[in-house]
Amino acid sequence: MSVRVALAEDDVLLRAGLSQLIAIADGLEMVGSAADLPGILELVDAERPDLVITDVRMPPTGTDEGIRLATRLRRDHPGTGVIVLSQYHEPAYALALLEDGVEGRGYLLKERVAHVRELTEAVVRVAAGGSVIDPAVVGALVRAHSATRNALDVLTPRESQVLAEMAQGKNNLAIARALHLTERAVEKHANQIFGKLGLADEPDINRRVRAVLMFLDYRA
């Protein structure tokens, strides 16, 4: 029985190329493609594919739609595998993808999926409940783990406390109340944390998530 695959990719040429690879691969069946998060969610609801291959970034925001898609499918379609494609050796994306479990999840660099055999093997493995992580991403995770320890070691005790509260999902006001600080002081500590962790130039919601992921990875 063929593995039924849906594709989410906003780049027209890459979407066409991947669609062709899937179409000619033995054991794979292309059920449809979409260019954004709403489109792929609608397609999955309609076709119930065995696996979705998705870009990590696509419309409407071009940030982490692939990760949010995987989270949504874990909840609504737990039997559907997800392979996230990225051009970035970015550990935070991989960690976010795998935080709910590695079963039925894959993270591959786009440069690795040009060969039918490699793509087919990854799809079959993930659709069966296994996992596939690009070796380059694994290497980046190892390096990031070491770098995270070094970075978090330079935080002051108070900054570490603020980050620990942040990891519990608290906003600045709740952190201020828990640590008996002003909200302005918490905001200052948070900005110092982001700066020391190299996240100063990221959007606020992204850097909070990444800082928490680094903190949790440090404690692991």
C-alpha positions, 0 to 999 in steps of 0.5 A: 500500500502506498504512503499518501503524502500531502505537501506544504511549500510556498516556493512554486518551483520547489513545490513543483520539484518535490511534487514530481519527486513524490509522484515518481517514487515507488510506494508514494502517492501525492494527494495534493499540495498547498502554499500556506498553513490554512491551505494545508490544514484544509487539505489534511482535513479533506484527504487524511494523508499518511504524511505531510511534508512541510516547509518550516516557514511559509505564509501567512507569517513566514516564521514557524508555520511548519512547527505549528502545523506539526503541533496541530496535527499531533492533536487533531490527526495523531496518525499523520506523520510530519517531515519539516523541511528547512534551509536552516541548521536551526536547533530551536526549530528541531527542538520545538518540533520534537518537544511533543515526541519524536514518533512520526516526526522528521526534520530535514534540510532542503538540500538533502531531499533532491534524491528520490531514494533518500526522500522515499526512505524518510517518508516511509520511516516517518509515516510508520511512526519512526523519526528522521533527523538530518545529521547536520541538524543533529550536529547543530543540536550538539553544538547548541547544547554546549553553547547553551551551557556556556551562555546560561552560565553567564546569567546573573542569579536574578536573570536565571530566576526570571528565565526559570519563571518564564519557562513556566509560561508566565508573562512579565506581570506574573513574573514580577509578582512571583519575584517581588519585582516591578514589571519594568525590572522584569522587562529589563532582566528579560532584555538582558537575558535575550542579549546574552543568549544572542536573541536580541534581534528576534521578534519578542514571542520568538525570543521568549520561546527560544530562551525557554527552549535553551533553558529546558535543554540546559536542564536536561 
